[in-house]
Amino acid sequence: MIVHPIEGDYKAYFMLSSEEILAMVNQGLADIRLERQPFGLYEPIRYVLSIGGKRLRPVLLLMAYNMYRDDVVRAMPTAVGIETYHNYTLLHDDVMDRAEVRRGKPCVHKVWNENTAILSGDTMLVMAYQMVAQCPSECLKQILDLFTATAMEIGEGQQYDVDFERRMDVSPEEYIEMIRLKTSVLLACAVRMGAIQAGASDEDSELLYRFGECIGLAFQLQDDLLDVYGNFESFGKKIGGDILCNKKTYLLIKALEGAGERQRKELESWINAKEYNPEEKIAAVRALYDEIGVRPVCMELINSYFADAKSFLEQVSLPAEKKEPLWCYALNLLGRNS
């Protein structure tokens, strides 16, 4: 299962577009060799890696690398490795959440079964380490230490998420720390991995890590919003899943915090209901969110993290034109114009 850098001509100027980098990542994923047996273990891996996605983490990694060097294929194994790792977490998350759809396609545990999803996910974790370890030897320890620390944090974030299911007193601060660990640190890790392999200074690597961390927080909060207010076509999975699972998202936490007596009773009755019409529950909880006014509060926090991300990137010791593609990618990621 060796990942080979993409052969052939790639544009030999310094800055590649995010679209060009995405195409390289998709090719790199398609080139992963999965000839081993048993077929039932590896076919789900082919399936999950082939159904697309934004590929945020490998694109961020390679764009950060490309800010300093133009030989982007040198960092491709690490980029493909971090995307493989991310998809491993999704296989397990979908089993734990009893999700049905991922990126508009049936989840692995629905196409096969839960045991297969767990085993294939475990195999993807090992593959990811094998790929990441193909980074340049001079930064191998630093990259593996960062990757391992990040993987530990993601597990901690997942456990907090599970713990929150049994609590009604989760604070907004606890939630932010949970999503920082579960989601944000992997984006931050990706950006820093790219910077490290490109030879960036420790100061720049830290600033880029903080940039990725803030973008990750803004992205996850926006994901929470889209789960309630988005649509299936753009979101890639059913709307209202968090509401049906009673997930302690920022929206629910702020709603419980800001609800009056009647509103809190209504929210708790939906949370505690054992039998209900799913569409009715989603509509009722969304109406309570609108009544309590949590949507603009969430948007304000997203904007705050977005501003922090911009500030961190501006401090990176590179000319503005070298940082512009990464910033434009972040703008597009969050659906911004400026």
Secondary structure, DSSP 4 states (H G I P E B T S, - for coil): -PPPPPPS----SS---HHHHHHHHHHHHHT-----S-HHHHHHHHHHHHS----HHHHHHHHHHHTT-S-GGGGHHHHHHHHHHHHHHHHHHHHHHT--EETTEE-HHHHS-HHHHHHHHHHHHHHHHHHHTTS-GGGHHHHHHHHHHHHHHHHHHHHHHHHHTT-S---HHHHHHHHIIIIIHHHHHHHHHHHHHTT--HHHHHHHHHHHHHHHHHHHHHHHHHHHHS-HHHHSS-TTHHHHTT---HHHHHHHHH--HHHHHHHHHHHH-SS--HHHHHHHHHHHHHHHTHHHHHHHHHHHHHHHHHHHHHTSSS-HHHHHHHHHHHHHHTT---
